[in-house]
Structures are given as C-alpha cells and as structure tokens.
Amino acid sequence: MSQEQVLADWKGREALAEEMIPLIGRLYRDKNIESSVYGRLLIKRSVVNVLKAHRFVRQVEDQELSVFDTFPVLQALDKMDVNSAHVDVGKLAVKFRKEGNGASLEDFLAEELAPVIGAEASQGTDVVLYGFGRIGRLLARLLIERTGGGQSLRLRAIVVRKGKAAKDLEKRASLLRRDSVHGSFRGTIRVDEENQAIIANGNMIKVIYSDGPDQVDYTAHGINNALVLDNTGIWRDKEGLSLHLKSKGVAKVALTAPGKGVKNIVMGVNHGDIEDSDTVLSAASCTTNAISPVLKAIDAEYGVTNGHVETVHAYTNDQNLIDNYHKGDRRGRAAGLNMVITETGAAKAVSKALPQLEGKLTGNAIRVPTPNVSMAILNLNLDKPTDKETLNAFLRHQALHSPLQKQIDYSNSPEAVSSDFVGSRAAGVVDSLATIAEGNRCVLYVWYDNEFGYSCQVIRMAHRMAQCTLPAFPKATRHPDA
C-alpha cells in the first residue's frame, strides 16, 4: 500500500471508531451492557484505545479484526431488547465470521444472547470504602468508572481517620486525582466542603471520619444494606471484621488482604464457595490472586506434582524509604535501593483456594526497587509431560476463551517489561516467550499489577457478593484438546 492508501485506511477506521463511541456509551447507560474486544473494555475509551483493542486481537488470534467487523455488532445490539450483560463484540464478530453459516447477523446475535433478551435490570448496591490508601483509591476509580450503567455497585462513601492537615478533604481528593504510578484520574473531581464529600464524575462520595468500624451510622447518610470493602489491613480475622456489621446500614464486608477464619476467595478459582449467607469474606493477597488461576489451569490439564513459587515483588508501603528500624527482617533497609529477600505466604495460601495443592508448593519473595508490577516464577513438576509450544497454546486458550479469561492474560511480546503491565486488569499475565517446558517440568513467568490487577479481582468479588455480576457473552469454551 502507498502512503496515501495507508493514511486513508487509518482515517476510515478512525471515523468508524468515532461513530462507535456514542453507541458504546448508549448501550452502557441505557441497557447496562458492557462492551469489550477480547476482554479489552470499550466503555469510556478514546478513539485510539478502541482501535488499539482491535489491533490486540491480531497479536493473540493470528487474524485481523477491525472496527468494520464490530461496528455492525454494536448497531444490531442497539436495536435489540437486551439488558445487563457483558458482550465481547470482538469475539462475537469472529464467531459470526466462522460459524454464521449464512444466517443474518441479527439472527445469530438473537441466538447467542437469548438468555438476556428481555431481561430486567438489576438493582444497585451501596458500597463503602473503609480506608483510602493505594488499593482504596484504585477501587474508587474502578467503581466510579462503572457507575454509568447505574445498576451494579455504587460508591457512596469512604471512611477514614481525621487527618492532621487543615484541608483534609482537598488532600484526599488530590490523591484520587493524581497518581504517580497509574496516572491522572479520568474525569473531573471537586470537593464539596458543605456536604463533606468528594464529587467525582457526578458521584457524590461522602467522606466519613471514624476511629472504628463499629462506630458509623451509615443510614444517617442514606446508605443501606451496604457492602464495606475494608482496605486498611488492620482487622484481618472474622471477629475484627465483623465489627463492621455492628454499624447501621452494613450488610456485608470484604477484606482486601488475606483473612483468618474467613473464606479467602480468588475469583475464577473458588468463587463458587461464596454463599448468599456469607457476610464476611477475604479477597486473599495480590500474589495468591496472580498465581492461583494459572495453577488451577495447569493442575487441571497436566497435574501439579509439586513446585516452588518465587515472587519478584515491587516494594510496598510497609518497607522503609531509608534504612531504619523495622520489626521485620531485612524490611528496614531502604526499599528504593535494595533487593530484599523476604517471606511470602502466597504459595501456602493457594491451598485455601485450591485444596488439592495443599503441601505441594513452597515460596519465597524478593522485594525490588520498583513501585508497582510484580512477577511470579512458577517452577513446577507435572504429572504429565508437555513442551513449550503445547503449553503456551493451552495457556493462550485459557486467556482468551476459558472461564479464566478475566483472570489470566497472555503476552507474546519480545520487548515487554514490567512497566508495560501497569493497569493490567488481569490477575496475572503469562509471558509466553519466557516459558520453559521439557518433559514433566515447566517454568512459567507471570506478570501482575499487584495494585490495579488485584483491585479488579476485588471488584469482581464485590459484584459476586452483591449478586450483580453481568453474564458474559459469548460463553467460554473448553480447550480443544481437553
């Protein structure tokens, strides 16, 4: 193609992507339909991000997908009586291309989306963030991002201790507005001193000051039957977390850390253990969330005899900025200057989600001088032999088409480094080019955004607890060789 043809092709795709954005927004606002392309969300995305989502498909599916394929799917959805669903328009477009068998797109979609045709909208659930640190602010961003549909989780308040600064509200709003790792907040934020609230993209978020989880009357703020997401890490057992339930207006509590005496849930792995009667749950740790989905898939396909998990983890706020006293071994040394060997309970904690791996895994961790994105190296002995190509093909399918597609992502870039995975919504991303497999032994390298990817897992668990998880289409499939 000539230079003129290349530019004309780009301009045509760009123009069509511009037409898609109002459709995507209307489907979300009016019908609570989240649209995506191979797991890449399209709602509230720019024209370039829409085009990049389509380009991603070429990397992982070895075939082209363009806005010319997905735009008709969005147009058809706009005319259908569908409601409250996550629709991957990219996968549906490819499936229609392969399996349409002469049917019209409208008839094909009517069959694919039959369960949600004429469905009623679900009711929203009030959410309270107890604590507003690294994870709390990312949870706030994710909750605000999804309020357009108005029928799932609604962030109503954050609870913090009163700061010593004169402009406490402004400082907390500023931390939400700007983030050194994750960039600027997508939207507008202002402080409402009169109502003691932060207003973000039209969401009025009450800022409540309290010194204890059992000392708040949420009903006084119009909050009822709320789900509290405790991201302070102070209360980690059932007794401590149950203090939240003593506050008026609270129905359930989720901990964003490993819990003691409560179910530790890793979405995609043991979320089936969540019962309607559960009032206190834990979302386990970021590392447990990163490795458990991959281990579940590998164990189901090949069987895990035993193995070792080595975590190369970004430094965290519990380490010292410069050398100083710390109750933990080695963590008192300057985080930004040293690699620090430390312990991790993630390998043992996997058995809480995957009991069949009890006693089969050991683990250790190295904290490194980067602020975010970590890697887990899984050195596994398998019950059945495999090779690199076969193993990667299996993991690629898990990332794209299996029930674990939200938890496992897949990278085949020879230039990918840790910063490229900032903002990854998956629990973990398999670096396929680093895979080692020979006979009954394999080594897998799994990247994970230990802040954002983990926060996405917490939100998925919150949806499950609130019973407002959107059904996903097209339905996941088994691996062809399974």
C-alpha positions, -999 to +999 in steps of 0.1 A: +000+000+000+011+035-008+015+062+019-018+078+008-036+044+010-022+037+045-034+071+057-068+068+040-073+034+057-064+048+091-088+077+086-116+054+077-110+032+107-107+063+129-140+077+116-158+045+122-144+042+158-157+078+164-192+065+154-189+035+177-183+056+209-218+070+212-232+035+206-210+020+232-220+048+257-257+045+250-257+007+254-239+011+287-261+039+301-295+028+288-291-010+289-262-017+313-243-035+285-205-035+289-189-040+255-154-052+250-130-066+224-113-098+235-116-087+272-104-051+265-132-028+278-146-003+253-167+018+276-154+053+283-124+047+260-109+071+234-109+065+196-073+054+197-079+030+226-108+014+207-085+009+177-057-005+198-082-030+214-089-043+179-052-044+170-046-066+201-066-094+185-040-098+157-013-105+183-032-133+201-055-148+174-033-146+144-061-129+124-072-094+117-102-078+135-112-043+126-139-018+136-156-027+103-163-061+118-175-050+152-195-018+143-224-039+128-225-059+160-229-027+181-256-014+157-275-047+160-272-047+198-286-011+199-318-023+182-322-055+203-341-058+236-311-069+256-301-058+291-275-062+318-247-082+301-210-081+293-208-085+255-175-091+238-183-077+204-148-088+191-154-124+199-189-123+186-177-108+153-151-135+149-175-162+158-201-149+133-174-149+106-165-186+114-199-200+124-225-177+108-234-204+082-253-179+061-275-166+089-281-129+093-261-111+120-294-103+138-305-139+139-270-150+150-270-125+179-305-134+189-294-170+194-261-161+211-278-136+235-310-154+241-306-155+279-306-117+283-332-108+257-360-091+276-341-094+309-349-070+337-323-045+351-307-055+384-308-032+414-277-013+426-258-020+458-243+007+480-205+004+486-184+019+513-146+020+512-132+017+547-097+031+542-084+052+513-048+040+507-033+026+475-059-001+470-088+020+483-082+048+457-079+023+429-111+006+440-127+041+439-115+047+404-129+013+392-162+019+410-166+054+395-157+041+361-186+016+362-214+039+375-227+048+341-250+018+340-262+026+375-273-009+381-244-026+399-221-012+426-225+024+437-197+041+457-214+060+484-188+068+510-152+065+522-143+061+558-110+074+571-095+088+603-094+125+605-061+138+592-040+165+608-039+187+578-062+217+577-075+208+542-081+171+548-108+167+521-088+185+495-057+163+502-077+131+498-093+144+466-059+153+453-046+117+460-075+104+440-070+129+412-032+123+407-013+090+410+024+087+403+020+051+390-014+050+375-017+085+361-044+111+363-080+103+371-101+100+340-127+127+346-134+156+370-131+158+408-142+186+431-146+190+468-179+198+484-170+211+519-206+218+528-217+182+523-183+168+534-180+150+501-158+144+471-177+146+438-161+125+410-178+122+376-211+130+391-207+106+420-212+122+454-189+103+478-194+111+514-162+113+535-169+100+569-144+103+598-143+074+623-120+057+647-136+023+645-156+001+621-185-003+646-189+035+652-206+046+620-243+051+613-244+048+575-282+052+574-278+088+585-261+093+551-288+075+532-267+043+529-284+010+534-275-027+531-240-016+521-211-037+511-180-025+530-146-030+514-121-028+542-087-020+527-070-008+559-055-042+567-059-036+604-087-061+611-080-095+594-099-121+614-136-127+614-141-112+649-124-079+639-141-077+605-175-084+620-173-051+639-184-035+606-217-054+608-225-036+641-227-003+622-262+006+609-266+002+572-239-026+567-249-059+552-216-075+542-178-070+545-149-079+522-113-076+532-086-067+506-059-088+522-056-124+534-081-132+561-080-155+591-110-176+600-129-164+569-132-177+533-103-165+511-117-160+477-098-159+444-122-150+416-121-175+388-108-202+412-130-208+442-157-181+438-182-209+438-176-211+475-194-178+481-228-183+496-256-158+500-253-162+538-216-151+538-213-117+555-175-116+558-151-126+531-114-121+521-101-114+486-067-131+496-035-114+485-024-100+452+002-128+447-023-155+456-047-140+430-019-138+404-008-175+407-039-194+417-057-191+383-027-203+364-021-231+388-057-241+386-055-244+348-022-262+349-033-287+376-065-295+357-047-301+324-014-316+335-015-322+373+010-305+396+032-329+415+050-302+434+067-269+428+083-236+440+069-201+436+094-172+436+079-138+437+098-108+424+076-081+441+075-043+439+083-026+472+053-017+493+044+010+519+053-013+548+090-010+539+113+018+549+122+046+524+157+048+540+174+024+564+156+025+597+142+002+624+116-023+612+101-052+631+105-075+601+138-090+590+155-070+562+125-048+555+141-020+575+166-014+546+160+013+520+133+000+496+143+021+467+180+010+468+179-027+476+166-061+466+152-075+498+146-112+504+115-117+525+089-143+532+056-148+514+026-168+525+011-168+490+023-203+480+008-219+511-023-197+508-030-211+473-043-242+491-072-222+506-085-217+471-071-250+456-071-276+484-057-302+461-023-283+462-020-285+500+016-291+509+028-292+472+042-257+469+070-237+486+075-200+482+098-170+488+098-134+477+123-107+467+112-071+470+128-050+443+132-012+438+102-006+415+069+009+428+045-014+410+041-046+389+055-078+402+063-112+387+057-148+400+080-175+387+063-209+389+088-238+388+066-269+386+069-306+383+039-321+364+022-354+363+021-354+325+048-343+301+045-313+278+066-289+257+068-251+253+046-248+222+018-271+236+018-255+270+017-220+256-011-229+232-031-242+262-024-210+283-033-188+254-067-205+251-072-201+288-066-164+285-089-159+255-117-184+257-119-202+290-138-193+322-105-180+335-103-153+307-107-124+332-080-138+355-053-150+330-039-127+303-012-137+277+017-118+263+039-127+233+059-095+231+097-099+229+101-064+243+076-064+273+090-052+306+073-046+340+060-010+333+041-023+303+018-042+326+008-011+347-030-010+346-035-047+336-069-058+347-060-095+348-049-112+379-018-124+361-003-122+326+016-152+313+048-142+295+048-169+268+083-162+254+098-169+288+080-203+292+103-232+297+088-267+293+105-301+289+092-334+299+074-333+332+089-299+343+079-264+334+088-228+345+062-201+340+067-164+343+036-145+353+035-107+355+009-090+376+000-054+385-001-060+423-022-029+428-046-025+398-050-061+387-057-071+423-082-043+427-100-056+396-102-090+413-117-074+444-143-056+423-152-089+407-157-105+441-178-075+452-201-080+422-204-116+432-212-108+468-238-082+456-252-107+431-248-083+402-222-100+381-231-094+345-234-126+324-207-127+297-212-134+260-201-154+240-199-182+265-164-195+274-153-227+257-131-256+267-096-261+253-099-281+220-075-308+234-092-310+268 
